[in-house]
Amino acid sequence: MYYQSEDNSFRLYHGDSMQVLRQLQQQVDVIFADPPYFLSGGGKKIQGRSMVSVNKGDWDKLRSIGEIDEFNRQWIDACKPLLKDNGTIWACGTFHNIYSVEKCLKETGFQIINIITWHKSDPTPTWGDLHFNFSSEFIIWARKNQRSKHFFNYDLVKELNGGVLMPDVWKLPTVGMWEKTCGKHPTQKPLRLLYRIVMASTRVGETLLDPFAGSCTTGIAANLLGRKFIGIDQSEEFLQLGIRRKHEIENPLRSIEMQKKIAENPDEVTVMINHARPKTKAKMIETGICYLRAGDTKGSLCVTPGFERLEYVLLHTNGEDCRLFRLKQKGCFQIWSKETLEQHGFTPSHATYYIVLKFDNKALPQIKIPNNLKTRSNTFVAKVRPLSDFLDFSQY
């Protein structure tokens, strides 16, 4: 063993993955593999204002189809005994290697569950005038065999997608600068991508194995979400980077900050937060009607960014008795007069017109209440926040 954290939640092995995998004894719940794509063939890409080589290293150099198949077959064969019978494996790639990975998984007895398309919202421009810009990667999700029943966090995945089952195309950004504070890896995966994978396919306390750990993004995501990690890599330099990243999240403040960052999603559904007096709030829940003042005293209406992704409303009384409800229609509202609200049993007294949101009055369970909902002034001001702010990671 190369490194083990004091809490035993982060273990690293240095060496050839094939050899180390065959020496491990512990079975794991999920394997995430980011094997070589074999695309380092002297190509170029645009980085900033310069043209740079896409070569990553000797481990990523072009190989023949037969060599790629043999490599993938070996690591998949070595991984399979380490996966619990109800476990699953995720494997990344582009067209350079993903068809080989899929073929080898099937030949080894795995059953494909999904093939995820990761659509990069900020892809690096690629050089050349004979093809489209490369802006996606693929992630195969497979279970150990046809008879096993794998775990899928169905309810959470639906909530993250506004109550509708998430599709197999994920629009997420590439690695941000906030993920490179300890250094960087040439093929580093974004924590937001691993967040979604970890939350969808594991439970708190379970263990993930990454046979090509690199800078240990899988391990950082796992630990931030209450899971354990085993990583293997042949590069001591990158394992040291992973250790620095692990030490970084041992700072409680940094850990909280990172938990919030990894759950961010540019297309994430949002929540309207609305303070209401207890009697008014009870009437809102009874009728499924939430209303807010339509602008300031001059009668203006300001709709902030994120409103178009609005799918929930959180009702609270200055931070107390918080209840989360799903809207009946995404990103939509009506403008009602004071008189119309009075006809529905309300007693508005501060404005002539109000924004009205209609919601399903069955509250959602298992939410986390942020500490900053309480306010000493301007309690009438509503805010739009991402749904992830209200997810309790310890419940999933």
Secondary structure as a PSIPRED ss2 file (coil, helix, strand):
# PSIPRED VFORMAT (PSIPRED V4.0)

   1 M C   1.000  0.000  0.000
   2 Y C   1.000  0.000  0.000
   3 Y E   0.000  0.000  1.000
   4 Q E   0.000  0.000  1.000
   5 S C   1.000  0.000  0.000
   6 E C   1.000  0.000  0.000
   7 D C   1.000  0.000  0.000
   8 N C   1.000  0.000  0.000
   9 S C   1.000  0.000  0.000
  10 F E   0.000  0.000  1.000
  11 R E   0.000  0.000  1.000
  12 L E   0.000  0.000  1.000
  13 Y E   0.000  0.000  1.000
  14 H E   0.000  0.000  1.000
  15 G C   1.000  0.000  0.000
  16 D C   1.000  0.000  0.000
  17 S H   0.000  1.000  0.000
  18 M H   0.000  1.000  0.000
  19 Q H   0.000  1.000  0.000
  20 V H   0.000  1.000  0.000
  21 L H   0.000  1.000  0.000
  22 R H   0.000  1.000  0.000
  23 Q H   0.000  1.000  0.000
  24 L C   1.000  0.000  0.000
  25 Q C   1.000  0.000  0.000
  26 Q C   1.000  0.000  0.000
  27 Q C   1.000  0.000  0.000
  28 V E   0.000  0.000  1.000
  29 D E   0.000  0.000  1.000
  30 V E   0.000  0.000  1.000
  31 I E   0.000  0.000  1.000
  32 F E   0.000  0.000  1.000
  33 A E   0.000  0.000  1.000
  34 D C   1.000  0.000  0.000
  35 P C   1.000  0.000  0.000
  36 P C   1.000  0.000  0.000
  37 Y C   1.000  0.000  0.000
  38 F C   1.000  0.000  0.000
  39 L C   1.000  0.000  0.000
  40 S E   0.000  0.000  1.000
  41 G C   1.000  0.000  0.000
  42 G C   1.000  0.000  0.000
  43 G C   1.000  0.000  0.000
  44 K E   0.000  0.000  1.000
  45 K E   0.000  0.000  1.000
  46 I E   0.000  0.000  1.000
  47 Q E   0.000  0.000  1.000
  48 G C   1.000  0.000  0.000
  49 R C   1.000  0.000  0.000
  50 S E   0.000  0.000  1.000
  51 M E   0.000  0.000  1.000
  52 V E   0.000  0.000  1.000
  53 S E   0.000  0.000  1.000
  54 V C   1.000  0.000  0.000
  55 N C   1.000  0.000  0.000
  56 K C   1.000  0.000  0.000
  57 G C   1.000  0.000  0.000
  58 D H   0.000  1.000  0.000
  59 W H   0.000  1.000  0.000
  60 D H   0.000  1.000  0.000
  61 K E   0.000  0.000  1.000
  62 L C   1.000  0.000  0.000
  63 R C   1.000  0.000  0.000
  64 S C   1.000  0.000  0.000
  65 I H   0.000  1.000  0.000
  66 G H   0.000  1.000  0.000
  67 E H   0.000  1.000  0.000
  68 I H   0.000  1.000  0.000
  69 D H   0.000  1.000  0.000
  70 E H   0.000  1.000  0.000
  71 F H   0.000  1.000  0.000
  72 N H   0.000  1.000  0.000
  73 R H   0.000  1.000  0.000
  74 Q H   0.000  1.000  0.000
  75 W H   0.000  1.000  0.000
  76 I H   0.000  1.000  0.000
  77 D H   0.000  1.000  0.000
  78 A H   0.000  1.000  0.000
  79 C H   0.000  1.000  0.000
  80 K H   0.000  1.000  0.000
  81 P H   0.000  1.000  0.000
  82 L H   0.000  1.000  0.000
  83 L E   0.000  0.000  1.000
  84 K E   0.000  0.000  1.000
  85 D E   0.000  0.000  1.000
  86 N E   0.000  0.000  1.000
  87 G E   0.000  0.000  1.000
  88 T E   0.000  0.000  1.000
  89 I E   0.000  0.000  1.000
  90 W E   0.000  0.000  1.000
  91 A E   0.000  0.000  1.000
  92 C E   0.000  0.000  1.000
  93 G E   0.000  0.000  1.000
  94 T C   1.000  0.000  0.000
  95 F C   1.000  0.000  0.000
  96 H C   1.000  0.000  0.000
  97 N C   1.000  0.000  0.000
  98 I H   0.000  1.000  0.000
  99 Y H   0.000  1.000  0.000
 100 S H   0.000  1.000  0.000
 101 V H   0.000  1.000  0.000
 102 E H   0.000  1.000  0.000
 103 K H   0.000  1.000  0.000
 104 C H   0.000  1.000  0.000
 105 L H   0.000  1.000  0.000
 106 K H   0.000  1.000  0.000
 107 E H   0.000  1.000  0.000
 108 T C   1.000  0.000  0.000
 109 G C   1.000  0.000  0.000
 110 F C   1.000  0.000  0.000
 111 Q E   0.000  0.000  1.000
 112 I E   0.000  0.000  1.000
 113 I E   0.000  0.000  1.000
 114 N E   0.000  0.000  1.000
 115 I E   0.000  0.000  1.000
 116 I E   0.000  0.000  1.000
 117 T E   0.000  0.000  1.000
 118 W E   0.000  0.000  1.000
 119 H E   0.000  0.000  1.000
 120 K E   0.000  0.000  1.000
 121 S C   1.000  0.000  0.000
 122 D C   1.000  0.000  0.000
 123 P C   1.000  0.000  0.000
 124 T C   1.000  0.000  0.000
 125 P C   1.000  0.000  0.000
 126 T E   0.000  0.000  1.000
 127 W C   1.000  0.000  0.000
 128 G C   1.000  0.000  0.000
 129 D C   1.000  0.000  0.000
 130 L C   1.000  0.000  0.000
 131 H C   1.000  0.000  0.000
 132 F C   1.000  0.000  0.000
 133 N C   1.000  0.000  0.000
 134 F C   1.000  0.000  0.000
 135 S C   1.000  0.000  0.000
 136 S E   0.000  0.000  1.000
 137 E E   0.000  0.000  1.000
 138 F E   0.000  0.000  1.000
 139 I E   0.000  0.000  1.000
 140 I E   0.000  0.000  1.000
 141 W E   0.000  0.000  1.000
 142 A E   0.000  0.000  1.000
 143 R E   0.000  0.000  1.000
 144 K C   1.000  0.000  0.000
 145 N C   1.000  0.000  0.000
 146 Q C   1.000  0.000  0.000
 147 R C   1.000  0.000  0.000
 148 S C   1.000  0.000  0.000
 149 K C   1.000  0.000  0.000
 150 H C   1.000  0.000  0.000
 151 F C   1.000  0.000  0.000
 152 F C   1.000  0.000  0.000
 153 N C   1.000  0.000  0.000
 154 Y H   0.000  1.000  0.000
 155 D H   0.000  1.000  0.000
 156 L H   0.000  1.000  0.000
 157 V H   0.000  1.000  0.000
 158 K H   0.000  1.000  0.000
 159 E H   0.000  1.000  0.000
 160 L H   0.000  1.000  0.000
 161 N C   1.000  0.000  0.000
 162 G C   1.000  0.000  0.000
 163 G C   1.000  0.000  0.000
 164 V C   1.000  0.000  0.000
 165 L C   1.000  0.000  0.000
 166 M C   1.000  0.000  0.000
 167 P C   1.000  0.000  0.000
 168 D C   1.000  0.000  0.000
 169 V E   0.000  0.000  1.000
 170 W E   0.000  0.000  1.000
 171 K E   0.000  0.000  1.000
 172 L E   0.000  0.000  1.000
 173 P C   1.000  0.000  0.000
 174 T C   1.000  0.000  0.000
 175 V C   1.000  0.000  0.000
 176 G C   1.000  0.000  0.000
 177 M H   0.000  1.000  0.000
 178 W H   0.000  1.000  0.000
 179 E H   0.000  1.000  0.000
 180 K C   1.000  0.000  0.000
 181 T C   1.000  0.000  0.000
 182 C C   1.000  0.000  0.000
 183 G C   1.000  0.000  0.000
 184 K C   1.000  0.000  0.000
 185 H C   1.000  0.000  0.000
 186 P C   1.000  0.000  0.000
 187 T C   1.000  0.000  0.000
 188 Q C   1.000  0.000  0.000
 189 K C   1.000  0.000  0.000
 190 P C   1.000  0.000  0.000
 191 L H   0.000  1.000  0.000
 192 R H   0.000  1.000  0.000
 193 L H   0.000  1.000  0.000
 194 L H   0.000  1.000  0.000
 195 Y H   0.000  1.000  0.000
 196 R H   0.000  1.000  0.000
 197 I H   0.000  1.000  0.000
 198 V H   0.000  1.000  0.000
 199 M H   0.000  1.000  0.000
 200 A H   0.000  1.000  0.000
 201 S H   0.000  1.000  0.000
 202 T C   1.000  0.000  0.000
 203 R C   1.000  0.000  0.000
 204 V C   1.000  0.000  0.000
 205 G C   1.000  0.000  0.000
 206 E C   1.000  0.000  0.000
 207 T E   0.000  0.000  1.000
 208 L E   0.000  0.000  1.000
 209 L E   0.000  0.000  1.000
 210 D E   0.000  0.000  1.000
 211 P C   1.000  0.000  0.000
 212 F C   1.000  0.000  0.000
 213 A C   1.000  0.000  0.000
 214 G C   1.000  0.000  0.000
 215 S C   1.000  0.000  0.000
 216 C C   1.000  0.000  0.000
 217 T H   0.000  1.000  0.000
 218 T H   0.000  1.000  0.000
 219 G H   0.000  1.000  0.000
 220 I H   0.000  1.000  0.000
 221 A H   0.000  1.000  0.000
 222 A H   0.000  1.000  0.000
 223 N H   0.000  1.000  0.000
 224 L H   0.000  1.000  0.000
 225 L C   1.000  0.000  0.000
 226 G C   1.000  0.000  0.000
 227 R C   1.000  0.000  0.000
 228 K E   0.000  0.000  1.000
 229 F E   0.000  0.000  1.000
 230 I E   0.000  0.000  1.000
 231 G E   0.000  0.000  1.000
 232 I E   0.000  0.000  1.000
 233 D E   0.000  0.000  1.000
 234 Q C   1.000  0.000  0.000
 235 S C   1.000  0.000  0.000
 236 E H   0.000  1.000  0.000
 237 E H   0.000  1.000  0.000
 238 F H   0.000  1.000  0.000
 239 L H   0.000  1.000  0.000
 240 Q H   0.000  1.000  0.000
 241 L H   0.000  1.000  0.000
 242 G H   0.000  1.000  0.000
 243 I H   0.000  1.000  0.000
 244 R H   0.000  1.000  0.000
 245 R H   0.000  1.000  0.000
 246 K H   0.000  1.000  0.000
 247 H H   0.000  1.000  0.000
 248 E H   0.000  1.000  0.000
 249 I H   0.000  1.000  0.000
 250 E C   1.000  0.000  0.000
 251 N C   1.000  0.000  0.000
 252 P H   0.000  1.000  0.000
 253 L H   0.000  1.000  0.000
 254 R H   0.000  1.000  0.000
 255 S H   0.000  1.000  0.000
 256 I H   0.000  1.000  0.000
 257 E H   0.000  1.000  0.000
 258 M H   0.000  1.000  0.000
 259 Q H   0.000  1.000  0.000
 260 K H   0.000  1.000  0.000
 261 K H   0.000  1.000  0.000
 262 I H   0.000  1.000  0.000
 263 A C   1.000  0.000  0.000
 264 E C   1.000  0.000  0.000
 265 N C   1.000  0.000  0.000
 266 P C   1.000  0.000  0.000
 267 D C   1.000  0.000  0.000
 268 E C   1.000  0.000  0.000
 269 V C   1.000  0.000  0.000
 270 T E   0.000  0.000  1.000
 271 V E   0.000  0.000  1.000
 272 M E   0.000  0.000  1.000
 273 I E   0.000  0.000  1.000
 274 N E   0.000  0.000  1.000
 275 H E   0.000  0.000  1.000
 276 A C   1.000  0.000  0.000
 277 R C   1.000  0.000  0.000
 278 P H   0.000  1.000  0.000
 279 K H   0.000  1.000  0.000
 280 T H   0.000  1.000  0.000
 281 K H   0.000  1.000  0.000
 282 A H   0.000  1.000  0.000
 283 K H   0.000  1.000  0.000
 284 M H   0.000  1.000  0.000
 285 I H   0.000  1.000  0.000
 286 E H   0.000  1.000  0.000
 287 T H   0.000  1.000  0.000
 288 G C   1.000  0.000  0.000
 289 I E   0.000  0.000  1.000
 290 C E   0.000  0.000  1.000
 291 Y E   0.000  0.000  1.000
 292 L E   0.000  0.000  1.000
 293 R E   0.000  0.000  1.000
 294 A C   1.000  0.000  0.000
 295 G C   1.000  0.000  0.000
 296 D C   1.000  0.000  0.000
 297 T C   1.000  0.000  0.000
 298 K C   1.000  0.000  0.000
 299 G C   1.000  0.000  0.000
 300 S C   1.000  0.000  0.000
 301 L C   1.000  0.000  0.000
 302 C C   1.000  0.000  0.000
 303 V C   1.000  0.000  0.000
 304 T C   1.000  0.000  0.000
 305 P C   1.000  0.000  0.000
 306 G C   1.000  0.000  0.000
 307 F H   0.000  1.000  0.000
 308 E H   0.000  1.000  0.000
 309 R H   0.000  1.000  0.000
 310 L E   0.000  0.000  1.000
 311 E E   0.000  0.000  1.000
 312 Y E   0.000  0.000  1.000
 313 V E   0.000  0.000  1.000
 314 L E   0.000  0.000  1.000
 315 L E   0.000  0.000  1.000
 316 H E   0.000  0.000  1.000
 317 T E   0.000  0.000  1.000
 318 N C   1.000  0.000  0.000
 319 G C   1.000  0.000  0.000
 320 E E   0.000  0.000  1.000
 321 D E   0.000  0.000  1.000
 322 C E   0.000  0.000  1.000
 323 R E   0.000  0.000  1.000
 324 L E   0.000  0.000  1.000
 325 F E   0.000  0.000  1.000
 326 R E   0.000  0.000  1.000
 327 L E   0.000  0.000  1.000
 328 K C   1.000  0.000  0.000
 329 Q C   1.000  0.000  0.000
 330 K C   1.000  0.000  0.000
 331 G C   1.000  0.000  0.000
 332 C C   1.000  0.000  0.000
 333 F C   1.000  0.000  0.000
 334 Q E   0.000  0.000  1.000
 335 I E   0.000  0.000  1.000
 336 W E   0.000  0.000  1.000
 337 S E   0.000  0.000  1.000
 338 K H   0.000  1.000  0.000
 339 E H   0.000  1.000  0.000
 340 T H   0.000  1.000  0.000
 341 L H   0.000  1.000  0.000
 342 E H   0.000  1.000  0.000
 343 Q H   0.000  1.000  0.000
 344 H C   1.000  0.000  0.000
 345 G C   1.000  0.000  0.000
 346 F C   1.000  0.000  0.000
 347 T C   1.000  0.000  0.000
 348 P C   1.000  0.000  0.000
 349 S C   1.000  0.000  0.000
 350 H C   1.000  0.000  0.000
 351 A C   1.000  0.000  0.000
 352 T C   1.000  0.000  0.000
 353 Y E   0.000  0.000  1.000
 354 Y E   0.000  0.000  1.000
 355 I E   0.000  0.000  1.000
 356 V E   0.000  0.000  1.000
 357 L E   0.000  0.000  1.000
 358 K E   0.000  0.000  1.000
 359 F E   0.000  0.000  1.000
 360 D C   1.000  0.000  0.000
 361 N C   1.000  0.000  0.000
 362 K C   1.000  0.000  0.000
 363 A C   1.000  0.000  0.000
 364 L C   1.000  0.000  0.000
 365 P C   1.000  0.000  0.000
 366 Q C   1.000  0.000  0.000
 367 I E   0.000  0.000  1.000
 368 K C   1.000  0.000  0.000
 369 I C   1.000  0.000  0.000
 370 P C   1.000  0.000  0.000
 371 N H   0.000  1.000  0.000
 372 N H   0.000  1.000  0.000
 373 L H   0.000  1.000  0.000
 374 K C   1.000  0.000  0.000
 375 T C   1.000  0.000  0.000
 376 R C   1.000  0.000  0.000
 377 S C   1.000  0.000  0.000
 378 N C   1.000  0.000  0.000
 379 T C   1.000  0.000  0.000
 380 F C   1.000  0.000  0.000
 381 V C   1.000  0.000  0.000
 382 A C   1.000  0.000  0.000
 383 K E   0.000  0.000  1.000
 384 V E   0.000  0.000  1.000
 385 R E   0.000  0.000  1.000
 386 P E   0.000  0.000  1.000
 387 L H   0.000  1.000  0.000
 388 S H   0.000  1.000  0.000
 389 D H   0.000  1.000  0.000
 390 F H   0.000  1.000  0.000
 391 L E   0.000  0.000  1.000
 392 D C   1.000  0.000  0.000
 393 F H   0.000  1.000  0.000
 394 S H   0.000  1.000  0.000
 395 Q H   0.000  1.000  0.000
 396 Y C   1.000  0.000  0.000
